[in-house]
Amino acid sequence: MSAPLARRALAELVGTAFLVAAVIGSGIAATRLSPNDVGLQLLENSLITGGALVALILALQPVSAAFNPVVTIVERALGAVSTRDTGVLVVAQFVGGVVGAIVANLMFDMDAVNVATHVRSSGGLWLGEVVATVGLLLVIFGTVRSGRADTVAYAVGGYITAAYWFTSSTSFANPAVTLARTLSDSFAGIAPESVPMFVLMQLIGGVFGFALIKLLYPDSKNLAAELTAPRPTKEYSA
């Protein structure tokens, strides 16, 4: 593995780990701080997740900041990432998700792994995942198309915060995060038997999102290349 790819994989692993830790950790904290108000719990969970996303994308965008296998696969479909790199980055995202879930559980004095029991299964929830994923892709690529790639972090953070509320599924929209959330029997958890349909709907959302991006933005390959290109950084002396 080349050094640049190793750095990108590390960025994806670390970023996804922190993202999952934020999702699960804030969910646990919310239920403990607001035990009798589910709406307030969701508000707390969504705000912390959105804020964490903004911070993580800003910090890691100079290296790699997809944190989502669907986004990486769409970048591959647009020709901006090689098949080999896609595989490495997706594996890093899944590993990061597992690490983040375990760390979140341990921070709140829970077992490192406690399998979630919250079954999420209905047509409405599955449709919600398609909608959430399509919207996420449009926000990412549309923001880059507007010439404001440096604002992707704010656009994505804002969208996910909103999608927690306007989608029936609370916008998982990420296979790595979905799988990781099976490892915590807490507010943000999802039972393992619910995962296959959630991931399938996310992939279907990825297909629809890819098609819309191609139709809306004829220069989508260039957009993907801009999105995945390392950002210039300042030189610092010791």
Backbone torsions as a table, in degrees:
resi	resn	phi	psi	omega
1	MET	NA	131.4	-179.3
2	SER	-70.2	158.4	179.9
3	ALA	-61.4	-43.3	178.4
4	PRO	-61.4	-40.9	179.3
5	LEU	-67.2	-38.5	178.2
6	ALA	-61.9	-40.9	178.2
7	ARG	-65.2	-41.6	179.3
8	ARG	-63.8	-42.9	178.7
9	ALA	-63.3	-40.8	178.6
10	LEU	-63.9	-41.3	178.5
11	ALA	-62.4	-41.5	179.0
12	GLU	-66.5	-40.9	178.9
13	LEU	-63.1	-50.5	-177.9
14	VAL	-64.6	-45.3	-178.8
15	GLY	-62.8	-44.0	179.5
16	THR	-66.8	-37.5	177.7
17	ALA	-61.6	-46.6	178.8
18	PHE	-65.7	-38.5	178.8
19	LEU	-61.1	-48.4	179.6
20	VAL	-64.8	-40.1	177.3
21	ALA	-60.1	-38.5	178.4
22	ALA	-67.1	-43.0	-179.4
23	VAL	-63.5	-52.2	-176.3
24	ILE	-73.8	-45.5	-177.8
25	GLY	-61.3	-44.4	179.6
26	SER	-68.1	-30.6	176.1
27	GLY	-66.6	-42.2	178.0
28	ILE	-65.0	-46.5	179.7
29	ALA	-60.5	-41.0	-177.9
30	ALA	-61.9	-43.0	-179.1
31	THR	-68.8	-28.7	179.3
32	ARG	-80.4	-35.1	-178.2
33	LEU	-83.6	-29.5	-178.1
34	SER	-130.9	65.2	-170.1
35	PRO	-65.6	-20.5	-173.6
36	ASN	-111.7	14.3	-176.2
37	ASP	-138.5	96.2	-177.1
38	VAL	-65.5	-36.3	178.6
39	GLY	-62.0	-42.9	178.1
40	LEU	-66.9	-35.8	177.1
41	GLN	-61.0	-44.0	180.0
42	LEU	-67.3	-38.5	177.8
43	LEU	-60.7	-47.0	179.9
44	GLU	-62.3	-45.7	-179.7
45	ASN	-61.4	-43.3	-177.3
46	SER	-70.5	-41.4	-179.3
47	LEU	-65.0	-41.8	-179.6
48	ILE	-68.4	-40.5	178.9
49	THR	-62.7	-46.7	179.1
50	GLY	-62.5	-43.1	178.7
51	GLY	-63.9	-41.5	178.9
52	ALA	-63.5	-40.0	179.0
53	LEU	-60.9	-44.9	178.7
54	VAL	-57.8	-50.0	-177.1
55	ALA	-63.1	-43.8	-177.0
56	LEU	-68.3	-41.1	178.9
57	ILE	-65.6	-43.4	178.1
58	LEU	-59.2	-42.0	-176.5
59	ALA	-72.0	-37.6	-171.0
60	LEU	-107.0	-7.3	-179.9
61	GLN	-56.5	-33.1	177.0
62	PRO	-60.7	-18.8	179.8
63	VAL	-110.9	-63.7	178.1
64	SER	-172.3	131.8	-174.0
65	ALA	-146.9	48.7	175.4
66	ALA	-82.9	-48.6	179.3
67	PHE	57.7	21.4	-172.1
68	ASN	-155.1	117.6	-179.9
69	PRO	-57.5	-34.9	-179.8
70	VAL	-64.5	-43.3	178.4
71	VAL	-62.1	-43.9	-179.5
72	THR	-64.9	-40.3	179.3
73	ILE	-66.0	-39.1	176.6
74	VAL	-65.0	-40.0	175.5
75	GLU	-59.9	-37.4	176.5
76	ARG	-67.3	-42.8	180.0
77	ALA	-62.1	-28.5	178.9
78	LEU	-87.5	-1.1	175.3
79	GLY	84.6	14.7	-178.0
80	ALA	-90.8	-15.7	-177.9
81	VAL	-133.6	140.1	179.0
82	SER	-74.7	162.7	179.0
83	THR	-61.9	-42.5	179.4
84	ARG	-62.0	-47.1	-179.3
85	ASP	-63.6	-38.7	178.4
86	THR	-59.2	-46.3	179.4
87	GLY	-60.1	-44.5	-179.5
88	VAL	-64.0	-45.1	-177.1
89	LEU	-67.3	-39.8	179.6
90	VAL	-65.8	-42.5	176.5
91	VAL	-60.2	-43.6	178.6
92	ALA	-60.4	-38.8	179.2
93	GLN	-65.1	-43.3	178.9
94	PHE	-66.1	-42.3	178.2
95	VAL	-63.1	-44.5	178.3
96	GLY	-59.1	-40.0	178.5
97	GLY	-61.0	-43.4	178.4
98	VAL	-62.7	-45.3	179.4
99	VAL	-60.4	-44.8	-179.7
100	GLY	-61.7	-39.9	179.3
101	ALA	-65.4	-43.3	-179.9
102	ILE	-64.2	-44.6	-179.9
103	VAL	-62.9	-42.5	179.2
104	ALA	-60.5	-45.0	178.4
105	ASN	-59.7	-46.3	-177.6
106	LEU	-66.1	-37.5	179.4
107	MET	-59.9	-30.2	-177.5
108	PHE	-105.1	25.6	173.9
109	ASP	57.7	36.1	173.2
110	MET	-104.9	166.7	174.0
111	ASP	-58.7	146.4	-178.2
112	ALA	-53.9	-40.9	176.1
113	VAL	-130.1	120.6	172.1
114	ASN	-136.6	112.1	-169.3
115	VAL	-64.5	130.9	-177.5
116	ALA	-67.0	148.0	180.0
117	THR	-118.0	2.4	-177.6
118	HIS	-78.5	102.4	179.5
119	VAL	-77.3	127.4	178.0
120	ARG	-123.1	99.0	-173.3
121	SER	-151.5	107.8	172.9
122	SER	-171.0	159.9	179.3
123	GLY	-59.7	-38.2	180.0
124	GLY	-64.3	-41.7	178.4
125	LEU	-65.1	-40.6	-179.7
126	TRP	-65.9	-40.7	176.1
127	LEU	-63.0	-38.9	177.8
128	GLY	-57.6	-37.4	179.4
129	GLU	-69.6	-36.6	175.9
130	VAL	-62.6	-49.1	-178.9
131	VAL	-61.2	-45.9	-178.2
132	ALA	-60.4	-41.7	-177.3
133	THR	-71.7	-42.5	177.3
134	VAL	-59.7	-47.0	-179.3
135	GLY	-61.7	-41.0	179.4
136	LEU	-60.5	-45.7	-179.7
137	LEU	-63.9	-41.8	178.8
138	LEU	-64.1	-39.5	178.8
139	VAL	-63.6	-45.3	-178.3
140	ILE	-62.8	-55.8	-173.9
141	PHE	-74.1	-32.4	177.7
142	GLY	-67.1	-37.1	178.3
143	THR	-65.8	-41.2	177.3
144	VAL	-65.1	-40.8	-179.6
145	ARG	-62.3	-29.4	-179.6
146	SER	-73.7	-4.6	-178.7
147	GLY	85.2	13.6	-177.7
148	ARG	-121.4	54.5	-179.7
149	ALA	-59.5	-26.0	-179.8
150	ASP	-72.9	-7.5	178.8
151	THR	-106.0	7.3	-179.7
152	VAL	-55.6	-40.4	-177.6
153	ALA	-57.7	-45.3	-178.2
154	TYR	-70.0	-38.9	179.6
155	ALA	-64.4	-45.1	-178.6
156	VAL	-68.4	-44.8	178.9
157	GLY	-60.2	-43.2	178.8
158	GLY	-66.0	-41.8	-178.9
159	TYR	-64.0	-47.0	-178.5
160	ILE	-63.6	-39.8	176.9
161	THR	-58.5	-45.0	179.6
162	ALA	-68.7	-40.8	-175.7
163	ALA	-67.8	-24.0	172.0
164	TYR	-53.7	-32.0	-172.9
165	TRP	-100.0	-37.5	-174.3
166	PHE	-91.6	-7.3	173.1
167	THR	-104.4	144.7	-177.6
168	SER	-65.7	-25.6	-175.7
169	SER	-90.5	-1.2	-172.2
170	THR	62.2	26.7	167.9
171	SER	53.9	69.6	169.2
172	PHE	-67.4	-58.9	171.2
173	ALA	52.0	28.9	-174.9
174	ASN	-162.3	110.7	-178.3
175	PRO	-60.1	-38.1	-178.8
176	ALA	-66.7	-42.8	178.5
177	VAL	-68.7	-38.7	179.1
178	THR	-60.1	-48.8	179.6
179	LEU	-62.7	-42.4	-178.5
180	ALA	-62.0	-33.6	-177.4
181	ARG	-72.1	-8.1	173.0
182	THR	-74.0	-14.7	-173.6
183	LEU	-91.2	4.4	-179.5
184	SER	-136.1	114.7	179.4
185	ASP	-84.4	74.8	-174.6
186	SER	-142.2	-170.7	-176.5
187	PHE	-52.7	-39.0	-175.9
188	ALA	-90.9	1.5	-174.1
189	GLY	-72.0	159.5	174.3
190	ILE	-140.0	131.7	-178.8
191	ALA	-63.1	141.7	-178.1
192	PRO	-53.7	-34.9	-177.5
193	GLU	-70.0	-15.6	178.4
194	SER	-88.0	-12.9	-172.8
195	VAL	-67.7	-45.6	-175.7
196	PRO	-54.2	-44.4	-179.6
197	MET	-70.5	-35.7	177.1
198	PHE	-62.0	-46.7	-179.3
199	VAL	-66.2	-40.5	177.6
200	LEU	-59.3	-44.5	179.4
201	MET	-65.4	-35.5	176.9
202	GLN	-65.1	-40.5	177.8
203	LEU	-67.6	-38.8	175.5
204	ILE	-63.2	-41.6	175.2
205	GLY	-60.5	-35.9	176.7
206	GLY	-63.7	-39.0	178.3
207	VAL	-65.6	-46.7	178.1
208	PHE	-63.2	-42.0	179.2
209	GLY	-62.3	-42.8	178.0
210	PHE	-60.1	-45.0	-179.6
211	ALA	-62.9	-42.8	179.4
212	LEU	-65.4	-40.3	178.6
213	ILE	-61.5	-43.2	179.3
214	LYS	-63.5	-39.3	-178.6
215	LEU	-73.5	-40.9	-176.0
216	LEU	-78.1	-35.8	-173.3
217	TYR	-126.5	92.8	-179.2
218	PRO	-57.6	-24.2	179.2
219	ASP	-94.0	30.9	-173.8
220	SER	-59.9	-31.4	178.3
221	LYS	-63.6	-41.0	177.8
222	ASN	-67.2	-35.6	177.9
223	LEU	-62.9	-44.5	179.6
224	ALA	-63.8	-38.8	178.9
225	ALA	-64.6	-39.3	177.9
226	GLU	-66.6	-38.4	-178.3
227	LEU	-66.1	-36.8	-176.1
228	THR	-93.4	-9.4	-178.8
229	ALA	-70.0	137.3	177.2
230	PRO	-59.1	138.0	178.5
231	ARG	-80.1	142.2	177.5
232	PRO	-64.3	142.8	-179.8
233	THR	-126.2	156.0	178.2
234	LYS	-71.3	154.2	173.6
235	GLU	-90.3	129.0	179.4
236	TYR	-116.0	137.1	177.3
237	SER	-92.7	156.8	-177.9
238	ALA	-68.9	NA	NA
